[in-house]
Amino acid sequence: MIVWINGAFGAGKTTTARELIELIPNSTLFDPEVIGAALAHLLPPKHLAEVGDFQGLPIWRRLVIDTAAAMLAELGGTLVIPMTLLRQEYRDEIFGGLAARRIQVRHVLLAPGETILRERMAGREVPPDLPDGELRVQRWSHDHIEPYRAALGTWLTADAHLVDTGALTAHQAALRIAEAVGSGEAAPCDIVQTPEPTAETLASGVLLFDEQDRVLLVDPTYKAGWEFPGGVVEPGEAPARAGMREVAEETGIHLADVPRLLVVDWEAPVPPAFGGLRLLFDGGRLGAAEAARLLLPGPELRDWRFVTEEEAADMLPPVRYERLRWALRARERGAALYLEAGVPVG
């Protein structure tokens, strides 16, 4: 399993993590900062400057998942990871990727008072060889107080096991964490386990519309970006039935009739993704009462929204938007379309 120690800059994550590995048998410290440092040497400076924070790099989030999984495969036991995660979509992507590998994550939040945080930031030692180090570190840490406060007031405290470290030493905080993990008080995160594909996949999505003909998009917890309700077709399962099953699991909406096929789209493999066939079906219109019963958010979905075609263009990746665009044209014409990478063929 993984014990992920979260908290704002100055909360004492790394020092607590070092104490914790002395208390949990067969445990190892993994600091994802080393991946950020490596990417600084591997990626073009212009690309890094455009992102600002390395957590905004998809490659960093993927490497954190892959490295953590590889370390556990090599060493076994428990991995202790001290790393600030203040954006829920990053937390969901990383924890979801670990869950897909059947790795449990116990999420712990170190939460001293804001006054204490500011005092620790002011007393932070900065390496003397870092150019403008003190100014940069101070600015970065203070800039992250507001995002930390926002996360604390929304999803963070509901998601993580909280440890108030305001009056605790690092050793005392580590003792609290070890006890909470051992007793189960710090329980594994409730996040969907979606195994990563090892070959091309067949997936079914279902378009659901409101009374204004806006289409439903959902924001999955286990991957980044907006999507249509749906998922991978299981072996021996009819694609349309798979779409109906996924809609029921994700939204609580049970479709009475088998939805009509709108598009078949072949998605080219782009490593590390394998691609495959993507089907979109017409799930029909939801009345106001049905839409009000949508069971979101939940373990699988973070959010949902009915959007116009124009709004979807800003929310979906280009190929996925093209798939939606042609599905809407097929719905208007009453005839299914065959696409390759979002482009009609034949």
Disulfide bonds with the S-S distance in Angstrom:
none
